[in-house]
Amino acid sequence: MHDPLLVRRLPALIRGAGWQVVSTRSHGYVETGDTRYMLTLVDRGAEALAAAGAVTSATAEALKEEARRRVEAGTFFGHIAYASAIARKPPT
């Protein structure tokens, strides 16, 4: 995510664009058992960090290995937080 405060600012951004906020909600996705999907995200995220120069390729590989070690140990916890907003354009 490029703006870690986006969800916090979302209602104000919606109002600033001239819309009325009807509702905002938070949704979560968790993987602890079958981790195939989350491990693809770990892999792609680590590779993206390395490609951007934010981490070395060795660090990216270590991140991927650590995720798999946690899966094997039964301690892996993957969580993605989502947010949604419903807004209405006021009548003109």
Buried (B, 14 or more C-beta within 10 A) or exposed (E): EEEEEEBEEBBEEBEEEEBEBEEBEEEEEEBEEEBEEBBEBBBEBBBEBBEEEEBEEEEBBEBBEEBBEBBEEEEBEBEEEEEEBEBEEEEE
